[in-house]
């Protein structure tokens, strides 16, 4: 029978946002689990779970699970993890929320399962006992977990469809380690620190490390919507059970809805309201991040309709932006007043940025050029006493809010023919260099328009790229760049997200933005930046059930944006200025601060001609600074 500490009895309740870790020494030649290593991995993630910690070890010492807890639902001590079934067969360490656990529990009770708690974690265990890995298709939520099956002597690792919650693993040929953070695996001191050129190339190209790569060769991210099995015979390949491209592809095979415009609006509204309701389940107050834009304003309106009362909202403001068009605070205040929320505008200045920057860099689990804004709004929410906040993240990907929905199809349409002409792309690039295009203020992406603009993967690289592939030898050195580009194969990496092909331009761009930029940057940055405070951020617009409903309506056919459907979803709509407001964000002052903060690195920048130009974009210098450890 598996052994655990007395405070880890199976009579437990729901466990919420947290950090998880585990070690499975599956090969006969592997040493038993090093308990000190597991504790180091677990406790590195203390900020993710300040409300408690636990560990569990199998009787033979070959399996160990660790857990850090942030309590959101059922705040009693019975919520400790790891959790076991009553018979001791199954053990889980779980990070996340299963929003439809009550419905799943009812179905299991009808089949004779007896529950000892009001726990989504317990539902997870018995659903696995009933369905095995097929249970993953039944779950609605954000999650990453490991389940050990004592009967089958098998470990299952799984991650939610969008990849909202992170999960990393390291395999050395005899032992499998996993954790919520790359740095937690490193803290255990059992994983090789050899760098992965593909991860670093990906960071310089995209501003974030594209999964499944990390900056370490031995560490991989379990891909979103995938699961992995490990037994005494070794590690299997990740198996995908969900894909965004597949959801759009299946929708294209059905005829477009003939519903009238007002009926479509009603269907979209009900789908959004359903998702918001599911994301409000908590035994602590649920607040909201509120900007001056469409997504968060609509979200607050839907929270009110779902019955949420006394909502705490929080907005960031910057001294440098007061009185300018980029200042979101006045619009956010107007929305808060309209919906009668308890509203706080948190002002962030350059001095606070400078003071927090070392902590921000340390908290980054993987290098990224973004996330600073999420750090400060999460810090503000934590100062207000919030443990949970809803975010409008995902609205631009779902409703076509980015200019990429216009730009990429246009580039592909115009560049398809030129890109097929032999040697033209190389000639354009050589001409760009001869004419010193970048020194004249012309983006280096212009040089790649013929080469990459004729396909969706290539055009997406142009749209989101920070550096272009041919620039990387100058930044990283020729050998590292060559190996990294070969391992990553960026165009093919992007193209793989479009399989099966979503077909329609809107669906293709939505798939690319959701599977790459949102997953590898926005969601990952939201995770590390919020959990550092600690705060659980929920994203109702990033939901597999919602995507299936909206994709099935085929709303984006022949359109570049359908954002008005989101803006008009609440019955009580926000002020009209919010719907029409130009998209800004928090990047403008932060870009200036970053440039001023890193004047000390100017000698480093001078070594790289690409960074010397006064016209060099801040994100290129910031990426280089991050890689240098700032």
Secondary structure, DSSP 8 states (H G I E B T S, - for coil): --EE-GGG-S------SEEEEEEE--STTS----HHHHHHHHHHTGGG-BTEEEEEE-TTSSEEEEEEE---SS-SGGG-SSEE-TTSSEEEEEEEEETTHHHHHHHHHHTT---SSS-HHHHHHHHHHHHGGGGGGG--EEEEEEEEETTTTEEEEEE-TT--S--EEEE-SS-EEEES-HHHHHHTT-S---B-HHHHHHHHHHSB--TT--SBTTEEE--TTEEEEEETTEE---EE---HHHHHHHHHTS------HHHHHHHHHHHHHHHHHHTT--SS-EEEE--SSHHHHHHHHHHHHTT--S-EEEEEEEGGGTTSTT--HHHHHHHHHHHT-EEEEEEE-HHHHHHHHHHHHHH-SS-BS--HHHHHHHHHHHHTT-SEEE--TTHHHHHT-STHHHHHHHHHHHHTTGGGSTTHHHHHHHHHHHTTTTTTT--GGGGGHHHHTTSHHHHHHHHH-SS-GGGHHHHH-HHHHHHHHHHH-HHHHHHHTT-S---SHHHHHHHHIIIIIIIIIIIHHHHHHHHTTT-EEE-TTS-HHHHHHHHHHTTTTT-S--HHHHHT-SSS---HHHHH-----SHHHHHHHHHHHGGGGHHHHHTSHHHHSTT--HHHHHHHHHHTT-
